[in-house]
Amino acid sequence: MSGKFFVLTAVLFLFGGVQQQSRDQVKNDVVKTCSTGDLSFIDLYFQGFVVAHIPGSNGLTSAERCRSLLKTFFNTHPASQFILRETGMSGQNYFLIGTFHSGKRKWNMYFMLSPQNGQYQLQQIDIQDIS
């Protein structure tokens, strides 16, 4: 019996490590995107529909339209700094909150991703001007 328990514990530990590595990768990709304005780091997370509160959109939009809005935002407001303030889980969803700086302007940024078929998918992006 203890052998089965050990195997089950080892499998759960390994699965938890894989999930954590996945969140770490998401975190790194979002931080790189917000620090550079380069969307190529988060391209694979754009699938289906996204709730986007980005200048130019305020609600449910296609992933492609959301990507286009983010590209326009980063082109209009080149990144000078991004500070990741918080990450965490809300149920099975992973969220990241940070402050984006472009020149003298600042925005709060919120990203929420949900696991879909073994990888994370963007569900919501909020960008709020706090200048």
Number of C-alpha atoms within 10 A of each C-alpha: 5 7 8 9 10 11 11 12 12 12 12 12 12 12 12 12 12 12 15 12 12 16 21 12 13 22 19 13 19 21 19 17 19 26 20 15 21 18 18 10 18 20 16 12 19 19 15 12 17 23 19 26 20 18 14 12 14 11 13 15 17 15 21 15 16 24 18 13 18 22 15 14 17 19 12 10 16 16 20 16 15 21 15 19 11 10 16 13 13 11 7 10 15 21 22 20 18 20 19 25 20 16 11 7 12 20 17 19 22 19 19 22 24 20 16 11 7 9 14 20 25 27 23 20 21 19 20 15 13 10 9
